């Protein structure tokens, strides 16, 4: 690494990139965290399950924009810089939050209300479609080579922290400031307004972070060799591997995080406020173990943690969901959810680094972001809708097996993933 390419302050760059990622994911997750309250504002009166299904469908539509975002912002990151793409990403997210904050209700403007909501979520989906690949690339490239697992694990630290911040705001509003009627009438708008303000501050933060050494050291000619055609021609196997891994990680992550709040209310019978506390506490545990497992992957490699996740998930997903649905206390539900998070952390803690290390710099952001976004559009964004659809059909337990099957696909994919921690895929022998 040349002196010119070396980051002036790598810790500040990682913190800055991570905080931007946190705000992006906060803006994304407040939709799910507050959907129990704003569903009736955007959709006609119906039974509660139908309203939740409508909000979940809009949630899924936002995911359909992710492949487009992964493509456009991935190319932007590979050709013009990771920093540039990250700045555009936060701008789109801010715009979506502002629209939702100010959108009139269904009672005021009829069908235009859900259309405005859908448009805003499409903008946010476009943003996050590029955010994952670019942020994963940025954090991996800015880190010292022997600590990439640890540093890049902060992508999921901030991703989960964004969800925790959304739930934390909900808990504060529920317990300290607003009653349920106020939350349903206008209180949910405070969450989206907060996200827009935070996004504006992060826009200026991201303008001041360092560009990565890998991008700086590339020549203009090398950057022009990137793009979708080059990616599919040069690295088709790696694209398929990212897609396969993402099937398991996306479905399991959204099943145990965003859908879990609805599951504990609608199926386990917990009160909304207690559910928020359970999920918030478990997410704190989830955050804490990410850097631990990321650092472990720097010592033992990425694949052992992936095997832990997929094999553990295949064995435990159905029993965990069944036990959570029958839980009789908040503590019991909290402990069960922590077990689930410990299992899926084998994937989330290594998600950024294992994908980024598969690609050369000129197609890295696109190679990580596009197949991941396509997998999210097909599997991650539809997880809630699939779960609620099974519940409406009276076969809720089929969703547990669906999650298990997706993790089995990721397990098979892992067999073909090279160990990217060390050159040549093999751990150096002692003394080498």
PyMOL commands that set and color helices and strands:
alter all, ss='L'
color gray80, all
select helices_A, chain A and resi 10-42+48-64+66-80+82-102+106-109+111-142+145-152+154-177+180-206+213-217+220-224+228-234+236-256+258-266+272-300+303-325+330-348+351-356+361-380+383-392+397-415+423-425
alter helices_A, ss='H'
color red, helices_A
deselect
rebuild
show_as cartoon
